[in-house]
Structure formats: C-alpha cells, structure tokens
Amino acid sequence: QVQLVESGGGLVQPGGSLRLSCTTSESDFALDNYSIGWFRQAPGKEREGVSCISTVGGNTYYADSVKGRFTISRDTVKNMIYLQMNNLEQEDAAAYYCAAVPGGEYESTWYRKEGYWYWGQGTQVAVSS
C-alpha cells in the first residue's frame, strides 16, 4: 500500500503563512501520474476538500473558502506537491491530508474524498494568536 507523507504543519498566528508538502517514500511512485488533492479535517467536522492539482494539464481547483489565499503546485524533479497557505484564519486550523488518485481530470469531483486511492497520515495546522 502506497503511503503519502505530509509535512510543514505547525502553529501560526492569524494572517500568517505555512507551506505544506506532500511526497511519498515509494521511490517508483511518481506523483506526476496522479491527481493530488489536499483535504482537511477539524475536530468534530467532516473531512473536506481544500485543493487539487490534476495530472492532465496541471489544472488546479480550490474550495471557495481558500481561493485567493492557498496555492497548490507540483515540483516534478523533487516528486513533491505543495500547498502554500497565506493569510491564515482560525477557521483554517485542522489536520491536513494529501491524497492521490490515478491520472485524469476530476473537475467536478476533486473534492470528494471517496475518489482518492492513497492517503497520508496528516499534518496539523494550528492558527492562534
């Protein structure tokens, strides 16, 4: 079972920034062949889709709540996916997970967690003054 690995979480003040990273320990698992989604889950809430980058054309998608503040990107050489989070709000505090699904275009379904095949263990983001 392929395991994704997230990093970059931490404690930040409101208005601050963090960059989350997603990679895998499997040397032959090329993230370029997968659409990668970022999800988050706050205590007592459902896991929700935050952003996705597709393998077809590199299209990006964002939840309305993070548009203009978060940016998803790929680094093909490093086999990494990043989520740059700026102007963080207390409502952004959650455990953040990356997930992968084999290449395709998921414009209308990227936010559905059931569609993803592989998941990481999550990284915690706390926003507090």
DOVO-543432 format. One record per atom (N, C-alpha, C): residue in one letter; x, y negated, z. Coordinates in pm, whole numbers, plus 50000, padded with zeros to 5 digits. Each point is the difference from the previous one (the first is absolute). Layout:
! DOVO-543432
aXYZ
...
END
This chain:
! DOVO-543432
q500855011950000
q499154988150000
q500894987550000
v499794991649901
v500804987949990
v499614990350110
q501014994150062
q499764990550108
q500514986349958
l499144990150010
l500434986249979
l500444994150133
v500884990149992
v500544994050121
v499864984949992
e499304994350098
e499844985550007
e500974994150102
s500364987649978
s500834992750096
s499724985149986
g500504992350096
g499904985549991
g498964993650090
g499245008250070
g499024994350091
g500654993250119
g499194992950077
g500524993350118
g499024989950055
l500494991950092
l499194989550062
l500364986649937
v498984992649958
v500224987149938
v498954990350049
q500344987350002
q499034989850039
q499064997049885
p498814994950030
p499104995849891
p500694990249908
g499815002049870
g500684991849901
g501335005549956
g500485010250067
g501295006049967
g499925009849886
s501135006249969
s500115009249886
s500685013050041
l499645010549929
l500675012950011
l500045006249861
r501015008549977
r500035007849878
r500035014850036
l498975007149959
l499935014450022
l500615007249881
s500615011450030
s500605008249895
s499425014050005
c499965006249884
c499505013749988
c500955007649910
t500465011550046
t500855008649918
t499705014450038
t500835009149953
t499825014150031
t501365006550023
s500005010250081
s501245007350026
s500255010749896
e499035002249911
e500145010049895
e500784994049884
s501195005249973
s500884993949901
s499455000649858
d499155009849971
d499475001349865
d498574994949987
f499574992350097
f498664994249998
f500134985549957
a499764997449872
a500154986549946
a498694992350017
l500054989650079
l498784992350025
l499494993349873
d500854998549901
d499574994149873
d498895008249934
n499925012750030
n499005008749939
n498664999750073
y499924991450101
y498814999850085
y499474985850015
s498704999050009
s499414987650048
s500115000250152
i500434988950055
i500234999350144
i499064989850063
g499345004550103
g499104991350074
g500504997250140
w499684988350049
w500204996750141
w498644999250067
f499905006450115
f498785000050079
f500354995450141
r498984995950073
r500234996550140
r498825004750083
q500305002450127
q498965004550091
q500234993750136
a499044991950041
a500024993950133
a499245009250096
p500274999250129
p499325008550097
p498484998649990
g499335011449992
g498555000149994
g499414996749865
k500854998449899
k499504996449867
k500395010749897
e499314999649888
e500315009049891
e501304995849931
r500675009749941
r501194996949920
r499534993049873
e500604988849969
e499564992149886
e501154997549903
g499644999149872
g500994997149898
g500424985550003
v501304997749993
v500564986650003
v500484995949861
s500735009049935
s500584996849870
s500405012849930
c500194999049869
c500435011449920
c500804995049881
i501005007849961
i500724997349876
i499945012649916
s499544998549878
s499805011749915
s501295003349926
t500075012349953
t501165003949922
t499814996449854
v498774998149960
v499704996549862
v499964984749990
g501034994249944
g500024985649983
g500374992250124
g500165006950112
g500364993250122
g498964990350049
n498735002649969
n498944991050046
n499905000350152
t499644988750055
t499884998850145
t498604996150040
y499595004850117
y498674997550051
y500104996550148
y499094991450044
y500034995450138
y498594999250057
a499905002850128
a498764997250071
a499814984950007
d498754995649999
d499734985650005
d500634993450122
s500075007350109
s500494994350125
s501504996749997
v500735005649903
v501444997649997
v500474993249872
k499094997649907
k500394993549875
k500644986550026
g501114997749931
g500714987450017
g500995000150114
r499945010150086
r500925000950114
r500935012149990
f499525011149943
f500775012349990
f500395002349855
t501185006049981
t500485003449866
t500605014050003
i499535008449910
i500545013649987
i500965000449883
s501075007850014
s500995000749891
s500745013350005
r500665003249889
r500825012149990
r501474996549980
d500865008550052
d501414999849964
d500335013949948
t500045001149869
t500205013149938
t501355006050036
v501034991850004
v501355004950027
v500085006050141
k499394993250095
k500055004650140
k498885009850033
n499095002049906
n498855008950025
n499214995250121
m499694987249999
m499334993750113
m498784992149951
i499024999150088
i498854991249981
i499994990450118
y499764987249971
y499984990050106
y498634993550011
l499704995750120
l498834991650022
l500494987850077
q500114988849929
q500374987450062
q498754993650057
m500044997350130
m498834994550068
m500364986450057
n499364989849948
n500254986450046
n498774994350069
n500234989450076
n498914993250069
n499105010050076
l500635008350078
l499285010550070
l499034994450101
e498875006750012
e498954996250092
e499815011250103
q499374996750110
q499785010250102
q499175011549945
e499144997049904
e499175010549941
e500805009949915
d501254996649969
d500855009049922
d500675010650087
a499904998850130
a500645009650089
a499385013849984
a500845009949975
a499525013649975
a501195009149977
a499725012949992
a500995009349948
a499875000049848
y501134998649932
y500014999449854
y500585013049944
y499325005349900
y500385012549937
y500174998249850
c501005006849943
c500055000749855
c499555014049957
a499485000549879
a499445012549949
a500245000549850
a500085012149946
a500325001949859
a499005009249932
v499734996849875
v499155008449917
v500665000549862
p499985011649932
p500685001149870
p499554989349903
g500924996249912
g499854988749910
g498654998949932
g499534988049987
g498744997349935
g499594985850029
e498804996549959
e499484986850024
e498785001250088
y500074993850115
y498945001750099
y499374986750035
e499724992249899
e499514986450021
e498744999750087
s499115009449981
s498724999550071
s499985008650125
t501095007550025
t499975009350113
t501224999350089
w500914990749976
w501284999950070
w499844999150152
y498934994450048
y499824997550142
y499405012050075
r499705010649929
r499385011850062
r501095009450048
k500125001750129
k501075008150057
k499895014649958
e498815004549969
e499805014249963
e500715003649870
g500334989949919
g500615002949871
g501505002450003
y500634997850114
y501455000950008
y500455013750048
w501105004649946
w500495013450027
w500995000550117
y500884990250007
y501095000450097
y499964987350086
w500355001750128
w499934989050095
w501254999550085
g500264988150053
g501044998450099
g499405000250140
q500884998750099
q499595000450140
q499584986350051
g500314989549927
g499574986750038
g501054992050072
t499854986949992
t500854990750074
t499094989350060
q500314996250123
q499104991450075
q500324985249976
v498974992349976
v500134985449986
v499164993550109
a500654991750080
a499324992650106
a500154985149972
v498924992750016
v500024985549977
v499484993250126
s500884992950064
s499624993950128
s500904988250030
s499424990050065
s500794988650042
s500495001850143
END
